Every structure is written in structure tokens, then in C-alpha cells.
């Protein structure tokens, strides 16, 4: 059985409750409760933000920022010509976005798809107008008797 990282947890009995009773009199770490005397970290709510380096320019700001992820790529998919052969036979007469999603070729949130020439297609398919096709892929589809509706 495989587990996902989000579902992992410690086995029963591995974590014991803390027995320290802080701030309950001089017999049990009373007074300063293990925080020492004075200072920002001894106060309630005290402490510094993650990555704070005492006023020095923090590491995450010193390092160069590079790269860019286009927001278009989140909703656009490119599929190989050979992937169209995995569509079931009864759906090949009219392949649209929903058919590709149902067959698991593209993810559910994809809005635009472009078919490019890669691999080999041996079956006739008919693509609807909501699927973009490169010129090489169009020629390959039409060469075996398939259709690409514009």
C-alpha cells in the first residue's frame, strides 16, 4: 500500500504529551517559565519573522530571482499526434475537449489544446474546431482519411 505525504502520521504512542507545567509556581519552572530574563523572546507574542536576520538583508532577498511561469501554460496543453490513438473507438468520430478530458489525455482544468506532429497515427479521427492543430499534424491526419474542422 502506498501512502501520500499528506496522509502520513506518527504511529500511535510515538508522541507523548509534554509533562512540563510552566508558570505554575516556583516548584515547576515558575517565574520566567524557561524564557530567561527580559528581551523580545521572553515576551508574549515575541519573536521575529521567518527569514529575519536582524536588519541585515535576508538571504531570500540577496539571491537573484530568475525565471518566469506563464499563466497561459496553466490552462493550455499540447498533445502528441500519437496520443489521439488512445481515444476509444466510439468517440473518434468527433473528438473535442471534453472527450480528451474523459479519456484522461488532458487534465480537467485545461481550456485550450494544440495537437502537434509527434509519433504515428494509424486510425482515422475527426477533430472539432475547438482543438488547434499544427500544419504537420493536420497533413498527417488528413493523409489517413481523418478530418480537422476549422
N, C-alpha and C positions, 0 to 999 in steps of 0.2 A: 504494500500500500504506500503510495507516495503522498507526502504532505506538502501543502503550500506554506510558504514562510509566514503568511498572515494567520495561519491556524495553529502554529506551534505554541506550546505552552509547557511550563515546567511540570514534571510528574508530581503526583500527589505526595505530599510530605517533604518535598525538596525545599520549600520555602517555609522558614519558621518565623513566627511573629517576633518583633523586637521586644526584649524584656526590659529595656531601659525606660524608667519612669522619670522623664525630665521635668524639672521645675516643680517638684513636689516636696520641698523641704530639704534641709541640709543632709539628711541621710540618703538621698537619692539624686545626686547631681543637681542640687538646688542652686539657688542664686543665679549664676551665669549659664547654667544648663549646658556646659561644654562649648560655649561660644567664645569664651575668653572675655577680655575686658574691652569695652569701647570699640569704635570703628564701624565701618559700613556693614561688615558681615555679621556683626553682633546684633544689629537692629532687626526688627520685624520687617520683612519685605526687602531686606538689604541684599546687596549683591550686584554684580554687573552683568550686562547683556552678553550672550554667547558671542564670542569673537572679539570682545572688547580687550584692548591691550594697553590700557592706562593712558589713553590720549595719543599714543603712537598710531600711525596709520596702520590699520589692521591688515593681516595677510590677504584676506579676500579682496581688499581694495588695492593692494600693491601689485597683485598679479595681473597680467594683461588679459583682457576679455577678447575672445576671438570667436568667430563663427556666427551663424545665423540659421534659424529654422523657419522656413516659410510657413505661414499659416495655411496656405493653399494646399500644401502637401498633407495636411491632416485630413482633408476631405477628398483628395484626388488619388486614384490608384492607377497603376499601369499593369496590364496583364499580358502575358505572352500568348502568342497565337496558339501554341500547343495546349494551353490551359483550357481552351474552349472545348477540347475533346472530352473533358470530364463532365460536361453538361449532359444530363440524361436525355435519352433519345426522344421522348415525347415533348421536350421543351426546346429542342434545337430549331424548330420551325420559326420561332420568334424569341430571340434572346435579348432581354433588356436588363436594366439594373437590378430589378427585383429577382429575376431568375439567377443572376450571378450571386446575389446575396443568399438566396435559398440553397444554392449548391455549395456554398462555403468558399467560393473563389475570392470574393471580396468581403470586407467587414461591413457590418450593418450601418455604420455612420458615413460611409463613402457616398459622395454625391455625383462625382464625375469619374468616368473610366475611359482609358485610352488603350486600345489594343495595338501592340507593336509586333513586328515580324521577328519572331524568335521561336525556333523549334519547327515542327512539322504538323500540319493539319490534314487529316485523311478523310474527314467526314464533311458533308455539306451542312453549313449553318447559315442562319439568316439573322443579321444584327439589326436592331431597331435604330432609330435616329438619335436616341439619347446616349449612344455609345460612340465615342470618337475612334477613328481608325487611321493609322498611318498609311501612306500610299503603298508601301511594300506589302503590308498586311492585307490591304484591300485587293491588290492584284492576286495574292495567294488564295484568298477566299473565293474570288470570282473565277480563278483558274480551275477550281474543283467543282464549280457549279453553285457555289453559295451566293448569297446576296448581302449587300450592305446598303441599307436605306439611309439616304442623306436628309 
